[in-house]
Amino acid sequence: MIKVCVTGIGLVSALGGSLEDSWQNLIAGKSGIKLHQPFPELKPLPLGLIAQQPSELAMLTQMVVTSALRDAGLVAPLADCAVVIGSSRSYQASWEMLARQMYKDAENLPVSDFGNWLEILPHINAIAAARQIGATGIVLAPMAACATGIWSIAQAALLIQTGQCQQAIAGAVEAPITPLTLAGFQQMGALAKTGAYPFDLQREGLVLGEGAAVFVLESAELAKQRQAKVYGEILGFGLTNDAYHSNSPEPEGKSAIAAIKQCLERSCLSPSDIDYIHAHGTATQLNDQMESMVIQRLFPQGVAVSSTKGSTGHTLGASGALGVAFSLMALKHQILPPCVGLQQPEFDLEIVTAARLSKISQVLCLSFGFGGQNVAIALAKSP
């Protein structure tokens, strides 16, 4: 089997404008979540905004793709590089603006005012990234709710493992702070009122955040040939679906367990080989309950667990990609990142409350999305 390495990372989040800034703020126990009122018609809410106003999808994508290539020591054009960049909301902000325009002046609005709507179709962001780097090969734009980020990385790894390409740029980008998204989550009763507290007894719900993480993936052979620095290796992944409910996880966590088992099997690992679990940890009642139960059932007592959503907010489709970036930094620096926001744990897990040095060789990163999308990816320290 062809080994797949990560040789570059581009990241932007509410914690910082770069991978290094976000990581330093995370291990310092800081949070990028603040009270904001981006839309006058909606009440102020805790949000993980990158700037003072909601960001644009295209700008975030361009920024992280540029950073990832620079980090990997690559220069465009990269004709043979595959592109696998997903998003859960994609250009929803643009469609909402278009809808408001139409309702405001339905009778007199000429078709020319619709702008180039072809440029805001859901998959166009991945194509824009391919244009940016001059890639003429495979382009994929996965959408799997909050499992999108890890699924995108897994898809890209599979392209390399099966010999369809030697290099891929993969990850997810999310700019979900829109009136409809906020109103929808609020209507469901899923939004927190003060902040995100994953696995806490007093957790209130999720806090929406913006963010993007994109990776340069290469075959180990190409990475060696280029003498590229390597963050870590992608060992395997598992992807399942509950087929149960539109927004509640299946209570027994059966297919979540199946995804993790599938991932471990493909990675030739046993549960006791995992040194750290980057949990999905949304700080909603149902997710944290199900995820804790699954971890307790599958893994030995004492495996380190944390969720970084108390720092970045929940970046929906990008959350798993951010999780993979922080997991790779944990492997690189041998530091366990903390579960910021946790005061009083509800569950019997070894939750990391403050960053600490630890021997970390293999890491598992989890995501669970609406519609019952479950995904797990295993990463290893580069030899």
Solvent accessible surface area in square Angstrom, and as a share of the most:
residue,aa,sasa,rsa
1,M,196,0.87
2,I,74,0.38
3,K,110,0.47
4,V,0,0.00
5,C,13,0.08
6,V,1,0.00
7,T,0,0.00
8,G,0,0.00
9,I,4,0.02
10,G,1,0.01
11,L,4,0.02
12,V,1,0.01
13,S,2,0.01
14,A,18,0.14
15,L,10,0.05
16,G,16,0.15
17,G,51,0.49
18,S,45,0.29
19,L,19,0.09
20,E,81,0.36
21,D,75,0.39
22,S,0,0.00
23,W,2,0.01
24,Q,89,0.40
25,N,39,0.20
26,L,0,0.00
27,I,38,0.20
28,A,68,0.53
29,G,38,0.37
30,K,113,0.48
31,S,49,0.31
32,G,8,0.08
33,I,27,0.13
34,K,122,0.52
35,L,121,0.60
36,H,24,0.11
37,Q,92,0.41
38,P,19,0.12
39,F,33,0.14
40,P,121,0.76
41,E,117,0.53
42,L,36,0.18
43,K,161,0.68
44,P,67,0.42
45,L,13,0.06
46,P,6,0.04
47,L,1,0.01
48,G,0,0.00
49,L,9,0.04
50,I,46,0.23
51,A,58,0.45
52,Q,137,0.61
53,Q,113,0.50
54,P,40,0.25
55,S,17,0.11
56,E,122,0.55
57,L,9,0.05
58,A,51,0.39
59,M,89,0.40
60,L,0,0.00
61,T,4,0.02
62,Q,108,0.48
63,M,74,0.33
64,V,1,0.01
65,V,0,0.00
66,T,59,0.34
67,S,34,0.22
68,A,0,0.00
69,L,15,0.08
70,R,170,0.62
71,D,42,0.22
72,A,8,0.06
73,G,57,0.55
74,L,23,0.11
75,V,125,0.72
76,A,42,0.33
77,P,111,0.70
78,L,24,0.12
79,A,51,0.39
80,D,123,0.64
81,C,2,0.01
82,A,1,0.01
83,V,0,0.00
84,V,0,0.00
85,I,3,0.01
86,G,2,0.02
87,S,6,0.04
88,S,26,0.17
89,R,69,0.25
90,S,5,0.03
91,Y,24,0.09
92,Q,32,0.14
93,A,43,0.33
94,S,36,0.23
95,W,94,0.33
96,E,19,0.09
97,M,122,0.54
98,L,18,0.09
99,A,40,0.31
100,R,119,0.44
101,Q,71,0.31
102,M,82,0.37
103,Y,189,0.72
104,K,179,0.76
105,D,58,0.30
106,A,75,0.58
107,E,168,0.76
108,N,114,0.59
109,L,32,0.16
110,P,69,0.43
111,V,122,0.70
112,S,94,0.61
113,D,66,0.34
114,F,59,0.25
115,G,53,0.51
116,N,92,0.47
117,W,116,0.41
118,L,95,0.48
119,E,73,0.33
120,I,30,0.15
121,L,47,0.23
122,P,71,0.45
123,H,81,0.36
124,I,20,0.10
125,N,5,0.02
126,A,1,0.01
127,I,57,0.29
128,A,30,0.23
129,A,1,0.00
130,A,6,0.05
131,R,146,0.53
132,Q,60,0.26
133,I,2,0.01
134,G,27,0.26
135,A,12,0.09
136,T,117,0.68
137,G,42,0.41
138,I,57,0.29
139,V,51,0.29
140,L,60,0.30
141,A,36,0.28
142,P,10,0.06
143,M,90,0.40
144,A,4,0.03
145,A,29,0.22
146,C,12,0.07
147,A,0,0.00
148,T,0,0.00
149,G,0,0.00
150,I,0,0.00
151,W,62,0.22
152,S,0,0.00
153,I,0,0.00
154,A,0,0.00
155,Q,47,0.21
156,A,0,0.00
157,A,0,0.00
158,L,74,0.37
159,L,16,0.08
160,I,1,0.00
161,Q,26,0.11
162,T,82,0.48
163,G,51,0.49
164,Q,106,0.47
165,C,17,0.10
166,Q,86,0.38
167,Q,21,0.09
168,A,0,0.00
169,I,1,0.00
170,A,0,0.00
171,G,0,0.00
172,A,0,0.00
173,V,0,0.00
174,E,0,0.00
175,A,9,0.07
176,P,0,0.00
177,I,5,0.02
178,T,2,0.01
179,P,21,0.13
180,L,110,0.55
181,T,2,0.01
182,L,1,0.01
183,A,41,0.32
184,G,33,0.32
185,F,11,0.05
186,Q,79,0.35
187,Q,164,0.73
188,M,90,0.40
189,G,61,0.59
190,A,14,0.11
191,L,20,0.10
192,A,2,0.01
193,K,163,0.69
194,T,89,0.52
195,G,5,0.05
196,A,4,0.03
197,Y,56,0.21
198,P,0,0.00
199,F,0,0.00
200,D,3,0.01
201,L,79,0.39
202,Q,123,0.55
203,R,10,0.04
204,E,69,0.31
205,G,4,0.04
206,L,6,0.03
207,V,2,0.01
208,L,0,0.00
209,G,0,0.00
210,E,0,0.00
211,G,0,0.00
212,A,0,0.00
213,A,0,0.00
214,V,0,0.00
215,F,0,0.00
216,V,1,0.00
217,L,0,0.00
218,E,0,0.00
219,S,3,0.02
220,A,32,0.24
221,E,122,0.55
222,L,28,0.14
223,A,3,0.02
224,K,165,0.70
225,Q,137,0.61
226,R,71,0.26
227,Q,166,0.74
228,A,21,0.16
229,K,97,0.41
230,V,47,0.27
231,Y,13,0.05
232,G,0,0.00
233,E,19,0.09
234,I,4,0.02
235,L,41,0.20
236,G,4,0.04
237,F,23,0.09
238,G,0,0.00
239,L,54,0.27
240,T,25,0.15
241,N,76,0.39
242,D,23,0.12
243,A,93,0.72
244,Y,111,0.42
245,H,90,0.40
246,S,84,0.54
247,N,53,0.27
248,S,26,0.17
249,P,31,0.19
250,E,24,0.11
251,P,83,0.52
252,E,85,0.38
253,G,2,0.02
254,K,137,0.58
255,S,20,0.13
256,A,2,0.01
257,I,19,0.10
258,A,44,0.34
259,A,1,0.01
260,I,1,0.00
261,K,111,0.47
262,Q,58,0.26
263,C,0,0.00
264,L,8,0.04
265,E,139,0.62
266,R,127,0.46
267,S,11,0.07
268,C,122,0.73
269,L,29,0.15
270,S,48,0.31
271,P,44,0.28
272,S,81,0.53
273,D,54,0.28
274,I,8,0.04
275,D,50,0.26
276,Y,0,0.00
277,I,0,0.00
278,H,6,0.03
279,A,0,0.00
280,H,3,0.01
281,G,0,0.00
282,T,8,0.05
283,A,0,0.00
284,T,26,0.15
285,Q,97,0.43
286,L,97,0.48
287,N,15,0.08
288,D,0,0.00
289,Q,100,0.44
290,M,11,0.05
291,E,0,0.00
292,S,1,0.01
293,M,52,0.23
294,V,0,0.00
295,I,2,0.01
296,Q,84,0.37
297,R,135,0.49
298,L,26,0.13
299,F,12,0.05
300,P,66,0.41
301,Q,145,0.65
302,G,48,0.46
303,V,16,0.09
304,A,6,0.04
305,V,0,0.00
306,S,0,0.00
307,S,0,0.00
308,T,5,0.03
309,K,9,0.04
310,G,3,0.03
311,S,0,0.00
312,T,4,0.02
313,G,1,0.01
314,H,4,0.02
315,T,1,0.00
316,L,4,0.02
317,G,0,0.00
318,A,0,0.00
319,S,7,0.05
320,G,3,0.02
321,A,0,0.00
322,L,4,0.02
323,G,0,0.00
324,V,0,0.00
325,A,0,0.00
326,F,0,0.00
327,S,0,0.00
328,L,0,0.00
329,M,1,0.01
330,A,0,0.00
331,L,0,0.00
332,K,100,0.42
333,H,64,0.29
334,Q,40,0.18
335,I,33,0.17
336,L,2,0.01
337,P,0,0.00
338,P,2,0.01
339,C,2,0.01
340,V,19,0.11
341,G,21,0.20
342,L,17,0.09
343,Q,157,0.70
344,Q,96,0.43
345,P,67,0.42
346,E,75,0.34
347,F,30,0.12
348,D,97,0.50
349,L,26,0.13
350,E,77,0.34
351,I,18,0.09
352,V,0,0.00
353,T,89,0.52
354,A,67,0.52
355,A,35,0.27
356,R,105,0.38
357,L,143,0.71
358,S,40,0.26
359,K,167,0.71
360,I,0,0.00
361,S,31,0.20
362,Q,41,0.18
363,V,0,0.00
364,L,0,0.00
365,C,1,0.00
366,L,3,0.01
367,S,0,0.00
368,F,16,0.07
369,G,9,0.08
370,F,74,0.31
371,G,31,0.30
372,G,6,0.06
373,Q,52,0.23
374,N,3,0.02
375,V,1,0.00
376,A,0,0.00
377,I,0,0.00
378,A,0,0.00
379,L,0,0.00
380,A,11,0.08
381,K,90,0.38
382,S,33,0.21
383,P,160,1.01
